[in-house]
Amino acid sequence: MSHTPTDRTTREASGAVVPVLAFAGIVVAVMQTLLVPVIKDLPQLLSTAPSNATWVLTSTLLSGAVATPIMGRLGDLTGKRRMLIASLSVMVVGSLVSAVTSDLLMMIVGRTLQGFAMGAIPLGIGLMRDMLPREKLGSAMALMSSSIGVGGGLALPAAALVAQHANWHALFYGSAALGLVSIALTLLVVPESPMRAEGSFDLPGALGLSTGLVLLLLPITKGSDWGWASGTTLGLFAAAVVVLVLWGLYELRVPAPLVDLRTTARREVLLTNLASIMVGVSFYVVSLVLPQLLQLPTATGYGLGQSMVVAGLLVAPLGLTMMFTAPVYARISAKYGPKVTLILGMLIIAIGYGAGLGLMNAAWQSAVIAVVLGAGIGLAYSSLPALIVGAVPASETGAANGLNTLMRSIGTSVSSAVIGMVLANTANHVGGVAIPTMHGFRVSFLIATAAVAVGLVFALFLPGRPKAGGVQGVQLRASSEEDANLAVAEEVLRGFRGRVLSASGEPVARAKVTLIDRRGRQAGSAVSGDDGRYAMAVPGAGAYVLAAKAVGHGPLASPASHVGEDAVELDLALPVGEGVASSVQ
C-alpha cells in the first residue's frame, strides 16, 4: 500500500493548516482586548454609568468561559472543523451587532456573541492533533496555544490606532472582516478531522457548567464594584459552589459526560490545569499595568506620557515574542519534555516581573519587560496543550483542551479583579479622578510573581518522563502525537495492541501504526516502542484497517474487527517487500 486516504489528508493538512488555524486563534483572541483602548470612554460612548459599561467587557469574558468546554465537546462529537466555523460565524454576527449600535443592551448582546468564539482555540489544537504528523505537531500546538496572548498583544496597538483616528464602531467592522477571512481560509484549507468521540451531547451537564461558571465569574469580575463582603457577592459565590458540586456529582454518573472528571482528576491533568490558572493570572497583569503606566502624564512624576498608539506599540512585543517562541519551544520540548519547558517558562516570567519592579522609568524599559515576559508566557502557554494531549485519549482532546483554556480564562478573570482592586485602592484621587500610583503598579507585579511561584510548585509535581524500557518507556514529547496516544491507549481496555515485527520475527521499534475506519478516515495512530509493542484505543466497535510502516520494511495493511470491551491482540509482521497482508477474525 503506497498510501492511504489518511496519508493524503495529513500531507494536505501539514502545509497551510497550521497558519490558518493559528490565524483563527489570533482573531478570536483579539475580541478579549478589542475595547481596551476605549475602556475609559465607554460610559460616555454608550450613555450609561461606568458600572453598567463594564458589562461590555464582562459579557465577553463570561461567554468565552462558557463556550470553551462546550464547543470542545461538540467538536469531539460532531467534527472540530464544523464547530470551528460555527464559532467564527457567531463571532462575526456579534461583531456586526456591536458595529451598528450604541445601545448598552444591544452592545452587551453583540459582545456576548463575540466571546463564544473563544472555543476556536481548543478546537484548533484538537484538529492539529488529529491530522498533523508528529514531527510538526509540537510547534503547531505551541503556536495555537500562544495565539491567546499573540492576539491580545497585537490587538492593543491596532485597536488604539483605529480608535484614535476613526469612529470606534470601526473596531467591530474590522473584527467582522477578520472573522470572515478566517472562515473562508478554514473552508478552503482545513479538512475535517476523522476522529469522533462516542456518546451524545450532555445538555444537562452543559447547562449546569454554564450556570456554575456564570455564578462564579460574576462576583470575581464585579466584586470590586459590588463590594467583596456584600450579600450579592457572597451569595453568588455560595451558589456557584452548590451548583458546581451538584454538577460534578451528576457528571460522575452519566455515561457520556460533558467533562470526564475522572480524567480531569489525574495528577498530570489536574496539576496542568492549576498551573494554567496561575499562568493566566500572570499574563493579564502586564496587559493591565504597562498601558496605564505608559499613558499616564509625566506630571505625575512617574507616568511616561506616551500616546495611546505608542503605548500599544511598546506592549506589542509581548504578543510578537510569544509567536516566535513556538519553534524554540518545539526544540526544547523535544529534548527535555513539556514539563521542563513549562518550568522554564515560569522561571522566565518570574525574572521578567522581578526585573520589571526596577524597570518602570522609561518607555524603552516597558518594551524590554514585554519581550522577556512574552518569551516566558509563550513557553508556558505552549507547554500546556502538550501536557493535556499526552494525558487524555484522542477522542477527548477538544473537551480537555477546552477545559484547559477555561482555566486560563479563570486566571485572567481573577487577575483582572484583583489587580483592578489593588490599583483602585492605591490610587490618588485628584479632582474626582482616580490616578494609579507607582506603588499600585509594583504591588501588581509582586502579585504576578507570587502567582507564578505557586504555578511553579504545581509544575514541579507534574509526572516526569517515563523511564526507558518497553511501552512504558516511550517518551511523551510535545511533538509526538503517536507517542502520546501510545501511553494513553495502554490505560484503556478497548482497542488494539500487540507487536510490530519484521519478516524474521524481530521487534521493529518506531514503526508507525495507523488505524483507519471503514470510510477510509484516520481513527487513531501510534508508534511502536523499543520492544516493538504498540497500543491504541478505538472510537467504537466495527471493522478497521491497521496500516503499519517503518524504515527498511515494506508497508502492511491488516483488516481487523473490534466487537467487545476487551483489547484485541494483533501482531503486525512487516514484509520485506510490498503487498503482504495479515488478518484477524
C-alpha positions in Angstrom: 0.0 0.0 0.0 1.7 3.2 -1.2 -0.5 5.5 0.8 -3.9 5.7 2.3 -6.6 8.4 2.3 -5.3 9.3 5.8 -1.8 9.8 4.4 -3.1 12.2 1.8 -5.1 14.2 4.4 -2.0 14.5 6.5 0.1 15.9 3.7 -2.6 18.4 2.8 -3.0 19.4 6.5 0.7 19.7 7.3 1.2 22.7 4.9 -1.3 25.5 5.2 -3.5 24.3 8.0 -1.1 25.4 10.8 -1.0 29.2 9.9 -4.8 29.1 9.1 -5.7 27.6 12.4 -3.3 29.9 14.2 -4.8 32.9 12.4 -8.2 31.8 13.7 -6.9 31.6 17.2 -5.4 35.1 17.0 -8.6 36.5 15.5 -10.8 35.2 18.4 -8.2 36.3 21.0 -8.5 39.9 19.6 -12.0 40.0 21.0 -10.7 40.0 24.5 -8.7 43.2 24.2 -10.6 44.9 21.4 -12.1 47.6 23.6 -9.1 48.1 25.9 -8.1 51.4 24.2 -11.6 52.9 24.7 -12.4 51.5 28.2 -12.4 54.9 29.9 -14.7 56.4 27.2 -17.3 53.6 27.2 -19.7 55.3 29.7 -19.8 58.4 27.5 -20.0 56.4 24.2 -22.9 54.2 25.5 -24.6 57.0 27.5 -24.5 54.9 30.7 -23.0 54.7 34.1 -19.4 53.4 34.5 -20.6 50.3 36.5 -23.0 49.4 33.6 -20.4 50.0 30.9 -18.1 47.3 32.4 -20.7 44.7 31.4 -19.5 45.2 27.8 -16.2 43.6 28.9 -17.6 41.2 31.4 -20.1 39.6 29.0 -17.4 38.6 26.5 -15.4 37.0 29.3 -18.4 35.1 30.6 -19.5 33.8 27.2 -15.9 32.8 26.3 -15.6 30.8 29.6 -18.8 29.0 29.0 -18.1 28.3 25.3 -14.7 26.7 25.5 -15.6 23.4 27.1 -18.9 23.1 25.4 -17.6 23.8 21.9 -14.7 21.4 22.6 -17.1 18.6 23.4 -19.3 19.3 20.4 -16.2 19.3 18.3 -15.2 15.8 19.6 -18.7 14.5 18.8 -19.7 16.2 15.5 -16.5 17.5 14.0 -14.0 20.0 15.1 -13.8 21.9 11.8 -17.6 22.3 11.8 -17.6 23.7 15.3 -14.7 26.0 14.5 -16.6 27.5 11.6 -19.7 27.8 13.8 -17.6 29.6 16.5 -16.2 32.1 14.0 -19.7 32.6 12.4 -21.2 33.5 15.8 -18.3 36.0 16.3 -19.0 37.7 13.0 -22.7 38.1 13.9 -21.8 39.5 17.3 -19.3 41.9 15.7 -21.9 43.2 13.2 -24.5 43.6 16.0 -22.0 45.7 18.0 -20.9 47.7 14.9 -24.4 49.2 14.3 -25.4 50.1 17.8 -24.6 52.5 20.7 -27.3 51.0 22.9 -25.9 49.3 26.0 -28.1 46.2 25.9 -27.5 45.5 22.2 -23.8 46.1 22.7 -23.8 43.5 25.5 -25.6 41.1 23.2 -23.0 41.6 20.5 -20.1 41.3 22.8 -21.5 38.1 24.3 -21.7 36.6 20.8 -18.1 37.6 20.2 -17.0 35.8 23.3 -18.4 32.5 22.1 -15.5 32.4 19.5 -13.0 31.5 22.3 -13.9 27.9 21.7 -12.0 28.1 18.5 -8.6 27.7 20.3 -9.1 24.2 21.8 -10.9 23.2 18.6 -7.8 24.2 16.6 -5.5 22.3 18.9 -7.7 19.2 18.5 -7.6 19.5 14.7 -3.8 19.7 14.8 -3.5 16.6 17.0 -5.9 14.6 14.7 -4.2 15.5 11.4 -0.6 16.6 11.6 2.4 14.3 11.5 4.2 14.1 14.8 7.2 16.0 13.8 5.1 19.1 13.1 2.7 18.8 16.0 4.7 20.3 18.8 5.4 23.7 17.3 1.9 23.8 15.8 0.2 23.3 19.1 2.6 25.7 20.7 1.6 28.4 18.2 -2.1 27.7 18.6 -1.9 27.8 22.3 0.1 31.1 22.3 -2.4 32.7 19.9 -4.4 33.7 23.0 -1.6 36.0 24.0 -0.5 36.9 20.5 -4.0 38.1 19.5 -4.3 40.0 22.7 -0.9 41.7 22.4 -1.2 42.6 18.7 -4.8 43.9 19.2 -3.7 46.7 21.5 -1.7 48.8 19.1 -4.1 48.0 16.2 -7.2 48.9 18.2 -5.5 52.0 19.6 -4.7 53.2 16.1 -8.3 52.7 14.9 -9.8 54.2 18.0 -7.6 57.3 17.7 -8.2 58.0 14.0 -11.7 56.6 13.3 -15.1 56.1 14.8 -14.9 53.4 17.5 -17.5 51.3 15.7 -14.8 50.6 13.1 -13.3 48.2 15.6 -16.3 45.9 15.2 -16.4 46.2 11.4 -12.7 45.2 11.4 -13.3 42.2 13.7 -16.2 41.1 11.5 -13.9 41.3 8.4 -11.2 39.3 10.2 -13.8 36.6 11.1 -15.0 36.3 7.5 -11.4 35.9 6.2 -10.8 33.3 8.8 -13.9 31.4 7.9 -13.0 31.5 4.2 -9.5 30.2 4.8 -10.8 27.4 7.1 -13.2 26.3 4.4 -10.5 26.3 1.8 -7.6 24.8 3.7 -8.6 22.9 6.8 -10.1 19.4 6.3 -12.5 17.9 8.8 -11.0 15.6 11.4 -11.9 11.9 11.2 -11.8 11.5 14.9 -15.2 11.2 16.8 -16.0 10.6 20.4 -18.6 8.1 21.5 -21.9 9.1 23.2 -24.2 12.1 22.9 -24.0 15.7 23.9 -24.6 16.2 27.7 -27.1 19.0 27.6 -27.9 19.0 31.4 -24.1 19.0 32.0 -23.6 21.9 29.7 -26.4 23.9 31.4 -25.0 23.0 34.9 -21.5 24.0 34.0 -22.6 27.2 32.3 -24.7 28.2 35.3 -21.9 27.4 37.7 -19.3 29.4 35.7 -21.6 32.4 35.5 -22.3 32.3 39.2 -18.5 32.0 39.9 -17.1 34.5 37.4 -19.8 37.2 38.0 -18.6 38.0 41.6 -15.0 37.7 40.5 -15.3 40.3 37.8 -17.8 42.6 39.6 -16.8 42.1 43.2 -14.8 45.3 43.4 -17.9 47.3 42.2 -20.4 45.4 44.4 -18.1 45.1 47.4 -16.3 41.8 48.3 -18.3 41.4 51.5 -21.7 42.4 50.1 -24.6 40.0 50.2 -24.7 39.8 46.4 -21.0 38.8 46.0 -21.0 36.3 48.8 -24.4 34.8 47.8 -23.2 34.3 44.2 -20.0 32.6 45.4 -22.1 30.3 47.6 -24.5 29.5 44.8 -21.6 28.7 42.5 -20.1 26.2 45.0 -23.5 24.5 45.3 -24.2 24.3 41.6 -20.7 23.2 40.7 -20.7 20.4 43.3 -24.1 19.2 42.1 -22.8 19.4 38.5 -19.8 17.3 39.4 -21.8 14.6 41.1 -24.1 14.5 38.0 -21.1 14.3 35.6 -19.6 11.3 37.5 -22.8 9.3 37.0 -23.7 9.9 33.3 -22.2 7.6 30.7 -21.1 10.4 28.3 -20.3 13.5 30.4 -19.5 16.9 29.1 -16.3 16.8 31.1 -14.7 13.5 32.1 -14.0 14.4 35.7 -12.1 11.1 36.3 -9.7 12.0 33.6 -9.5 15.6 34.8 -8.6 14.3 38.3 -5.5 12.6 37.0 -2.4 14.2 38.5 -1.0 15.3 35.2 -4.3 16.9 34.0 -5.2 18.4 37.4 -1.8 20.0 38.0 -1.6 21.3 34.4 -5.0 23.0 34.8 -4.0 24.5 38.2 -0.7 25.8 36.6 -2.8 27.2 33.8 -4.8 29.4 36.2 -1.5 30.8 37.6 -0.1 31.5 34.1 -3.4 33.2 33.2 -3.1 35.5 36.2 0.5 36.4 35.4 -0.3 37.1 31.7 -3.1 39.6 32.3 -1.1 41.7 34.9 1.3 43.1 32.3 -1.7 43.8 29.9 -3.3 45.9 32.7 -0.2 47.7 34.1 2.1 48.7 31.2 -0.5 50.5 29.0 -1.6 52.6 32.0 1.9 53.4 33.1 2.9 54.4 29.6 -0.1 56.7 29.1 0.0 58.5 32.4 1.2 62.1 32.1 4.8 62.9 33.1 3.4 65.5 35.5 2.6 62.6 37.9 6.3 62.1 38.4 6.3 58.5 37.2 4.0 58.5 34.2 5.7 58.1 30.8 3.5 60.4 28.8 3.0 58.3 25.7 0.1 58.4 23.3 -2.4 55.5 23.1 -0.9 54.2 19.8 2.7 54.4 21.1 1.8 52.6 24.3 0.2 49.9 22.2 3.3 49.6 20.1 5.5 49.3 23.1 3.4 46.5 24.5 3.1 44.7 21.2 6.4 42.8 21.6 4.6 40.8 24.2 2.5 39.1 21.5 5.2 39.0 18.9 7.7 37.3 21.2 5.0 34.7 22.1 4.6 34.0 18.4 8.3 33.5 17.8 8.8 31.2 20.8 6.7 28.4 19.2 9.6 26.9 17.2 12.0 27.4 20.2 9.6 25.6 22.4 9.4 22.7 20.0 13.2 22.2 20.1 13.4 22.5 23.9 10.4 20.2 24.5 11.6 17.6 22.0 14.8 17.3 24.0 13.6 17.7 27.6 9.8 17.4 27.5 6.9 19.8 28.0 7.2 19.7 31.9 10.7 21.2 31.7 9.6 23.8 29.2 6.7 24.8 31.4 9.0 25.2 34.4 11.5 27.2 32.3 8.7 29.5 31.0 7.5 30.2 34.5 11.1 31.0 35.7 11.4 33.5 32.8 8.1 35.1 33.8 9.3 35.4 37.4 12.5 37.0 36.2 10.6 39.4 33.9 8.3 40.6 36.7 11.2 40.8 39.2 13.3 42.9 36.9 10.2 44.9 36.0 10.0 46.2 39.5 13.0 48.4 38.7 12.3 48.9 35.0 9.5 51.4 35.0 11.3 54.6 34.5 11.5 54.8 30.7 9.4 53.8 27.7 12.0 51.5 26.2 12.1 49.6 29.5 8.5 48.7 29.0 9.4 47.1 25.7 12.2 45.1 27.4 9.7 43.8 30.0 7.2 42.9 27.3 9.9 40.9 25.4 11.0 38.9 28.5 7.5 38.2 29.7 6.4 37.3 26.1 9.2 34.7 26.0 8.2 33.2 29.3 4.5 33.2 28.8 5.0 31.9 25.2 6.9 28.9 26.6 4.4 28.3 29.4 1.3 28.5 27.2 3.0 26.3 24.5 3.6 23.6 27.0 0.0 23.3 28.3 -1.7 21.6 25.3 1.2 19.1 25.0 0.7 18.1 28.6 -3.0 17.7 28.2 -2.7 15.8 24.9 -0.3 13.4 26.4 -2.7 12.6 29.3 -6.1 12.2 27.6 -7.5 9.9 24.8 -7.5 11.3 21.3 -11.4 11.4 21.3 -11.4 13.8 24.3 -8.8 16.3 23.0 -11.3 19.0 22.2 -13.1 18.9 25.5 -9.9 18.5 27.6 -8.2 21.5 25.9 -11.4 23.4 26.2 -11.3 22.9 29.9 -7.7 23.9 30.0 -8.4 27.1 28.0 -11.2 27.8 30.5 -8.7 27.5 33.4 -6.6 30.2 31.7 -9.7 32.4 31.3 -10.4 31.9 35.0 -6.9 33.0 35.7 -7.2 36.2 33.6 -10.6 36.9 35.3 -9.1 36.6 38.8 -6.2 38.8 37.7 -8.5 41.5 36.3 -10.5 41.6 39.5 -7.5 41.5 41.9 -5.3 44.0 40.0 -8.3 46.3 39.4 -8.9 46.3 43.2 -5.2 46.9 44.0 -4.9 49.8 41.6 -8.2 51.3 42.8 -7.2 51.0 46.5 -3.8 52.5 46.0 -4.8 55.3 43.6 -4.5 59.0 44.2 -7.8 61.0 43.8 -7.3 64.3 42.1 -10.3 66.4 41.1 -12.5 63.3 41.4 -10.3 61.3 39.1 -8.5 58.2 40.4 -4.9 58.1 39.2 -3.0 54.8 39.6 0.2 55.1 41.6 3.7 53.5 41.1 3.1 51.7 44.4 0.0 50.0 42.9 1.9 49.0 39.8 4.7 47.4 41.8 2.2 45.6 44.1 0.6 44.2 40.9 3.9 42.9 39.6 4.6 41.3 43.0 1.2 39.6 42.8 2.1 38.3 39.4 5.4 37.0 40.7 3.6 35.2 43.5 1.1 33.6 41.1 4.0 32.3 39.0 5.7 30.9 42.1 2.5 28.9 43.0 2.3 27.7 39.4 5.9 26.6 39.6 5.1 24.4 42.6 2.3 22.7 40.6 4.6 22.2 37.6 7.3 20.7 39.8 4.9 18.0 40.9 3.9 17.0 37.4 4.9 13.5 36.4 8.3 13.4 34.7 9.3 11.5 31.7 8.8 7.7 31.9 11.9 5.6 32.4 13.2 3.8 29.4 12.0 0.3 28.8 9.3 -1.1 26.6 6.0 0.5 26.0 6.0 2.3 29.3 9.4 3.8 28.3 8.2 5.7 25.3 8.9 9.3 25.9 6.0 11.7 25.8 7.0 14.8 23.8 5.0 17.7 22.6 5.9 16.9 19.0 4.8 13.3 19.2 1.1 12.7 18.7 1.6 9.0 18.3 3.8 8.7 21.4 1.0 10.4 23.4 -1.6 8.1 22.0 0.6 5.1 22.9 0.8 5.9 26.5 -2.8 6.8 26.8 -4.0 3.6 25.0 -2.2 1.4 27.5 -4.5 2.7 30.1 -7.8 1.7 28.4 -9.2 -1.8 27.7 -10.9 -1.2 24.4 -8.5 -1.0 21.5 -5.9 -2.9 19.5 -2.5 -3.8 20.9 0.4 -6.1 20.1 3.8 -6.0 18.5 5.2 -4.8 15.2 7.6 -7.5 13.9 10.0 -7.9 11.0 9.6 -10.7 8.5 12.1 -12.7 10.6 10.2 -12.1 13.8 12.4 -9.4 15.4 10.7 -6.4 17.1 10.5 -3.2 15.0 10.9 0.0 17.0 9.4 3.4 16.0 7.1 1.8 13.4 4.1 4.0 12.6 0.7 2.2 13.0 -2.4 4.0 11.7 -6.0 2.9 12.4 -8.4 3.5 9.5 -12.1 3.2 9.7 -14.5 1.7 7.1 -14.8 5.2 5.4 -11.1 5.4 4.9 -10.6 8.0 7.6 -7.9 8.0 10.3 -9.3 6.9 13.6 -6.1 6.7 15.6 -2.3 6.3 15.4 0.6 5.1 17.5 4.3 4.4 17.3 5.8 1.1 18.5 8.2 1.1 21.5 11.7 -0.2 21.7 10.3 -3.7 22.1 8.0 -3.4 19.1 4.8 -3.0 21.1 2.1 -0.7 20.2 -1.4 0.1 21.6 -4.3 2.4 20.6 -7.9 3.0 21.6 -10.7 2.7 19.1 -13.6 5.2 18.8 -16.2 2.3 18.7 -16.9 -1.2 17.7 -16.6 -2.1 14.0 -14.3 -3.0 11.1 -11.0 -1.3 10.7 -7.7 -1.5 8.8 -4.4 -1.3 10.6 -1.7 0.2 8.4 1.9 -0.2 9.5 5.1 1.0 8.0 8.7 1.5 9.1 12.0 2.5 7.6 13.6 -0.5 5.9 10.4 -2.6 5.8 7.6 -2.9 3.4 4.1 -1.4 4.3 1.4 -3.6 5.7 -2.4 -3.3 5.6 -4.2 -5.5 8.2 -8.0 -5.8 8.3 -9.2 -6.1 11.9 -12.5 -6.0 13.8 -13.4 -4.9 17.3 -16.7 -6.0 18.8 -16.3 -6.0 22.6 -14.8 -4.1 25.5 -11.5 -6.0 25.7 -8.4 -5.2 23.8 -7.7 -7.2 20.6 -4.2 -8.6 20.5 -2.8 -8.3 17.0 0.8 -8.7 16.0 1.8 -7.0 12.7 4.6 -8.7 10.7 6.1 -6.2 8.2 7.0 -7.8 4.9 10.4 -7.5 3.2 8.6 -6.1 0.1 5.1 -4.6 -0.5 1.9 -6.4 -0.9 1.8 -8.7 2.1 -1.2 -8.5 4.5 -2.4 -10.4 7.5 -5.9 -10.5 9.0 -7.7 -11.1 12.3 -11.0 -12.8 12.6 
